[in-house]
Amino acid sequence: MLKQRLAGLLLALATTTSPATAAIRPVALEAAGAADFMADVVAPYLVMQTALVNDDVAPVAAAARILQKGASQLGVEGQALSAAAAKAATARTLEAARAAFGDVSIALIGYADATRQPVDGKIVAFCPMANKSWVQSDGPIANPYYGKAMATCGSRTRTLPATR
């Protein structure tokens, strides 16, 4: 059921015509054949990240709810991630969504590090202006904390593990 909801969200995002959701289309395609952790947690996280880069708060709550449900299936190790996603699901402004996304990022990075969960093709980036990290697909920096105003602010700090 969770995968069906994720597929529905990603399909909705992929078929809308706004510039912000156009950037999410590659995430939707990437997530389609991914493993559970990638589809149920990382893919909705990347939807949130991309939406915030594009100053679009609309997709954040729905993606956070999907992430929360996926994280709730990760056992004790996923509790912090589930709680952070629940907070992000209630964000209604860009400022609130970005603050909540910071907590989700800390929890996701912590979970990936603690469990050595494979997160192939993803990097940790850091914004010195916000003093926060986030996960994104490998490639050019796409800063969710400052959006379009400073989309390239930050630097790659490391690659997440591809294998256990």
Residue frames relative to the residue before (quaternion, step in Angstrom):
aa qw qx qy qz dx dy dz
M 1.0000 0.0000 0.0000 0.0000 0.00 0.00 0.00
L 0.6416 0.5263 -0.3256 0.4530 3.57 0.97 -0.85
K 0.6621 0.4992 -0.3164 0.4607 3.58 0.92 -0.83
Q 0.6188 0.5311 -0.3442 0.4654 3.58 1.09 -0.67
R 0.6553 0.4998 -0.3125 0.4723 3.59 0.97 -0.82
L 0.6352 0.5111 -0.3297 0.4761 3.59 1.00 -0.80
A 0.6507 0.5123 -0.3190 0.4608 3.56 0.92 -0.88
G 0.6412 0.5231 -0.3171 0.4633 3.58 1.03 -0.80
L 0.6525 0.5019 -0.3102 0.4754 3.58 0.95 -0.88
L 0.6909 0.4776 -0.2901 0.4588 3.56 0.82 -0.95
L 0.6252 0.5209 -0.3391 0.4721 3.58 1.07 -0.72
A 0.6452 0.5156 -0.3207 0.4637 3.59 0.94 -0.87
L 0.6715 0.4876 -0.3003 0.4703 3.56 0.93 -0.86
A 0.6820 0.5013 -0.2894 0.4469 3.57 0.99 -0.83
T 0.7320 0.4238 -0.2502 0.4712 3.60 1.11 -0.53
T 0.5365 0.5900 -0.4317 0.4216 3.60 1.20 0.02
T 0.4277 -0.7490 0.4619 0.2066 3.53 -1.16 0.52
S 0.4444 0.6928 -0.4797 0.3040 3.61 1.16 0.10
P 0.6045 -0.5733 0.4029 0.3790 3.60 -1.11 0.59
A 0.6403 0.5390 -0.3378 0.4306 3.60 1.00 -0.74
T 0.7210 0.4227 -0.2686 0.4789 3.58 0.88 -0.84
A 0.5268 0.6129 -0.4202 0.4128 3.59 1.18 -0.34
A 0.6587 0.5075 -0.3065 0.4632 3.58 1.05 -0.73
I 0.6261 0.5472 -0.3320 0.4452 3.59 1.21 -0.42
R 0.4835 0.7055 -0.4233 0.2988 3.61 1.14 -0.48
P 0.6596 0.4923 -0.3471 0.4495 3.67 0.82 -0.75
V 0.6056 0.5417 -0.3576 0.4604 3.60 1.09 -0.64
A 0.6409 0.5329 -0.3276 0.4450 3.58 0.95 -0.87
L 0.6791 0.4802 -0.2919 0.4722 3.57 0.91 -0.86
E 0.6418 0.5353 -0.3149 0.4498 3.56 1.01 -0.83
A 0.7093 0.4855 -0.2624 0.4386 3.56 0.94 -0.91
A 0.5143 0.6991 -0.4098 0.2809 3.59 1.12 -0.56
G 0.8063 0.2393 -0.1323 0.5245 3.62 0.89 -0.80
A 0.4067 0.7537 -0.4422 0.2665 3.58 1.23 0.28
A 0.6038 -0.5389 0.4512 0.3762 3.53 -1.35 0.32
D 0.7420 -0.4359 0.2693 0.4323 3.60 -1.24 0.32
F 0.6866 0.4678 -0.3084 0.4634 3.61 0.72 -0.96
M 0.6632 0.5004 -0.3066 0.4645 3.55 0.94 -0.84
A 0.7206 0.4448 -0.2556 0.4664 3.62 0.87 -0.92
D 0.7681 0.4108 -0.2018 0.4478 3.57 0.85 -0.96
V 0.7793 0.2794 -0.1534 0.5394 3.59 1.15 -0.46
V 0.7482 0.4140 -0.2447 0.4570 3.58 0.58 -1.10
A 0.6549 0.5246 -0.3317 0.4311 3.63 0.86 -0.85
P 0.6969 0.4254 -0.3145 0.4843 3.66 0.77 -0.77
Y 0.5732 0.5649 -0.3786 0.4571 3.60 1.14 -0.56
L 0.6831 0.4819 -0.2877 0.4673 3.59 0.91 -0.89
V 0.5736 0.5499 -0.3772 0.4757 3.59 1.17 -0.53
M 0.6445 0.5139 -0.3118 0.4726 3.58 0.97 -0.87
Q 0.6647 0.5177 -0.3008 0.4468 3.56 0.85 -1.01
T 0.6857 0.4846 -0.2847 0.4625 3.58 0.85 -0.95
A 0.6339 0.5266 -0.3317 0.4591 3.58 0.98 -0.81
L 0.6840 0.4813 -0.2907 0.4648 3.59 0.90 -0.87
V 0.5849 0.5516 -0.3697 0.4657 3.59 1.08 -0.62
N 0.7455 0.3904 -0.1942 0.5040 3.56 1.07 -0.82
D 0.4764 -0.7040 0.4134 0.3263 3.59 1.29 0.36
D 0.5002 0.6398 -0.4177 0.4073 3.59 1.09 0.72
V 0.2047 -0.8142 0.5344 0.0983 3.59 -0.30 1.23
A 0.5069 0.7100 -0.4032 0.2765 3.61 1.13 -0.58
P 0.7472 0.4032 -0.2635 0.4579 3.69 0.70 -0.86
V 0.5116 0.7025 -0.4064 0.2821 3.60 1.16 -0.45
A 0.6894 0.4945 -0.3030 0.4340 3.62 0.76 -0.98
A 0.6748 0.4887 -0.3056 0.4609 3.59 0.86 -0.91
A 0.6618 0.4905 -0.3086 0.4756 3.58 0.92 -0.84
A 0.6399 0.5289 -0.3256 0.4526 3.60 1.01 -0.77
R 0.6327 0.5209 -0.3374 0.4631 3.61 1.03 -0.72
I 0.6448 0.5002 -0.3198 0.4814 3.58 0.99 -0.79
L 0.6423 0.5157 -0.3132 0.4727 3.58 0.95 -0.87
Q 0.6350 0.5389 -0.3285 0.4454 3.59 0.95 -0.87
K 0.6730 0.4847 -0.2987 0.4722 3.59 0.89 -0.89
G 0.6480 0.5065 -0.3210 0.4695 3.57 0.97 -0.78
A 0.6779 0.4904 -0.2903 0.4645 3.58 0.92 -0.90
S 0.6180 0.5563 -0.3548 0.4275 3.59 1.06 -0.63
Q 0.6573 0.4933 -0.3010 0.4837 3.59 1.24 -0.34
L 0.5678 0.6226 -0.3687 0.3926 3.59 1.28 0.04
G 0.5454 -0.6299 0.3965 0.3854 3.59 1.23 0.13
V 0.8150 -0.2524 0.1922 0.4849 3.52 -1.31 -0.39
E 0.6479 0.5453 -0.3247 0.4213 3.58 0.97 -0.82
G 0.7113 0.4636 -0.2546 0.4630 3.58 1.14 -0.56
Q 0.4154 0.7453 -0.4509 0.2623 3.61 1.25 -0.06
A 0.6678 0.4909 -0.3142 0.4630 3.60 0.85 -0.87
L 0.6453 0.5166 -0.3109 0.4691 3.57 1.02 -0.79
S 0.6479 0.5122 -0.3101 0.4710 3.59 0.97 -0.84
A 0.6652 0.5021 -0.2983 0.4652 3.59 0.94 -0.89
A 0.6577 0.4976 -0.3129 0.4711 3.59 0.94 -0.82
A 0.6478 0.5095 -0.3171 0.4692 3.59 1.01 -0.78
A 0.6103 0.5477 -0.3502 0.4527 3.60 1.05 -0.73
K 0.6414 0.5096 -0.3137 0.4802 3.58 1.02 -0.81
A 0.6606 0.5070 -0.3075 0.4606 3.59 0.94 -0.85
A 0.6173 0.5694 -0.3424 0.4213 3.60 1.08 -0.67
T 0.6976 0.4551 -0.2736 0.4810 3.60 1.18 -0.43
A 0.4795 0.6818 -0.4344 0.3414 3.60 1.25 -0.13
R 0.1323 -0.8153 0.5620 0.0438 3.56 -0.87 0.97
T 0.7219 0.3421 -0.2322 0.5549 3.59 1.24 -0.23
L 0.6351 -0.5185 0.3959 0.4136 3.57 -1.22 0.37
E 0.6383 0.5367 -0.3311 0.4415 3.57 0.94 -0.84
A 0.6853 0.4689 -0.2798 0.4820 3.60 0.88 -0.93
A 0.6478 0.5196 -0.3193 0.4566 3.58 0.98 -0.83
R 0.6648 0.4960 -0.3074 0.4664 3.58 0.95 -0.82
A 0.6349 0.5122 -0.3333 0.4728 3.60 0.99 -0.76
A 0.6743 0.4816 -0.2922 0.4775 3.60 0.91 -0.90
F 0.6184 0.5486 -0.3407 0.4477 3.58 1.05 -0.76
G 0.5968 0.5615 -0.3581 0.4477 3.59 1.07 -0.66
D 0.6648 0.4865 -0.2966 0.4831 3.58 0.99 -0.84
V 0.6281 0.5197 -0.3324 0.4743 3.59 1.02 -0.78
S 0.6430 0.5343 -0.3189 0.4466 3.58 0.97 -0.84
I 0.6398 0.5177 -0.3224 0.4677 3.58 0.92 -0.90
A 0.6883 0.4883 -0.2776 0.4591 3.57 0.90 -0.96
L 0.6565 0.5074 -0.3167 0.4596 3.61 0.95 -0.82
I 0.6619 0.4899 -0.3033 0.4795 3.57 0.91 -0.89
G 0.6444 0.5238 -0.3102 0.4627 3.58 0.99 -0.84
Y 0.6537 0.5034 -0.3106 0.4721 3.57 0.96 -0.86
A 0.6676 0.5023 -0.3050 0.4572 3.59 0.85 -0.96
D 0.6731 0.4876 -0.2999 0.4682 3.60 0.96 -0.81
A 0.6924 0.4962 -0.2841 0.4401 3.59 0.88 -0.95
T 0.7740 0.3472 -0.1824 0.4971 3.58 0.94 -0.83
R 0.3158 -0.7504 0.5006 0.2943 3.57 1.31 -0.31
Q 0.1858 0.8034 -0.5313 0.1940 3.54 1.15 0.76
P 0.4362 -0.7054 0.4823 0.2821 3.61 -0.72 0.96
V 0.0056 -0.7712 0.6348 -0.0484 3.56 -0.88 1.02
D 0.0924 -0.8691 0.4854 0.0246 3.52 0.71 1.17
G 0.8470 0.1898 -0.1594 0.4703 3.54 -0.98 0.92
K 0.6246 0.5242 -0.3424 0.4667 3.57 1.25 0.25
I 0.1918 -0.7787 0.5910 0.0867 3.52 -1.13 0.75
V 0.3624 -0.6452 0.6071 0.2896 3.51 -1.37 0.21
A 0.0878 -0.7772 0.6228 0.0223 3.53 -0.92 1.00
F 0.2145 -0.7803 0.5796 0.0956 3.55 -1.23 0.52
C 0.2026 -0.7542 0.6145 0.1118 3.54 -1.03 0.89
P 0.3294 -0.7679 0.5112 0.2013 3.61 -0.50 1.09
M 0.6004 0.5679 -0.3606 0.4323 3.61 1.13 -0.53
A 0.7409 0.3548 -0.1988 0.5345 3.58 0.98 -0.88
N 0.2718 -0.7760 0.5040 0.2644 3.57 1.29 -0.48
K 0.5728 0.5602 -0.3756 0.4658 3.55 1.03 0.90
S 0.3364 -0.7150 0.5805 0.1968 3.50 -1.29 0.56
W 0.0300 -0.7643 0.6414 0.0599 3.53 -1.36 0.20
V 0.4076 -0.6584 0.5691 0.2766 3.53 -1.36 0.20
Q 0.0793 0.7763 -0.6230 0.0538 3.54 -1.08 0.76
S 0.6152 -0.4964 0.4345 0.4317 3.53 -1.31 0.16
D 0.5875 -0.5677 0.4362 0.3772 3.54 -1.14 0.64
G 0.4991 0.6176 -0.4854 0.3659 3.56 -0.98 0.85
P 0.7861 -0.2825 0.2139 0.5065 3.57 -1.21 -0.43
I 0.5773 -0.5856 0.4451 0.3545 3.56 -1.13 0.70
A 0.0217 -0.7692 0.6381 -0.0269 3.56 -1.02 0.96
N 0.1623 -0.8575 0.4868 0.0374 3.55 0.15 1.39
P 0.2692 -0.7922 0.5284 0.1442 3.61 -0.55 1.16
Y 0.6298 0.5847 -0.3345 0.3868 3.61 1.16 -0.46
Y 0.7804 0.2479 -0.1539 0.5530 3.58 1.16 -0.46
G 0.3646 -0.7829 0.4534 0.2204 3.57 1.26 0.01
K 0.8498 -0.1563 0.1247 0.4877 3.51 -1.15 -0.71
A 0.5924 0.5982 -0.3673 0.3953 3.60 1.09 -0.62
M 0.8049 0.0137 0.0231 0.5928 3.60 1.04 -0.75
A 0.0200 0.8743 -0.4841 0.0286 3.55 0.92 0.96
T 0.7583 0.3722 -0.2098 0.4924 3.60 1.04 -0.63
C 0.4210 0.6999 -0.4741 0.3288 3.59 1.25 0.21
G 0.6607 0.4808 -0.3773 0.4358 3.55 -0.79 1.00
S 0.2085 -0.7677 0.5903 0.1369 3.50 -1.33 0.01
R 0.5666 -0.5698 0.4828 0.3481 3.47 -1.31 0.48
T 0.1862 -0.7966 0.5635 0.1154 3.58 -0.88 0.88
R 0.7847 -0.1819 0.1268 0.5789 3.58 1.08 -0.67
T 0.4510 -0.6333 0.5499 0.3051 3.52 -1.37 0.22
L 0.4225 -0.6763 0.5374 0.2745 3.56 -1.03 0.78
P 0.6161 -0.5865 0.3650 0.3786 3.60 -1.09 0.60
A 0.3465 -0.7304 0.5570 0.1904 3.54 -1.08 0.81
T 0.7802 0.1497 -0.0915 0.6004 3.59 1.21 -0.42
R 0.6015 -0.5742 0.4153 0.3687 3.55 -1.23 0.37
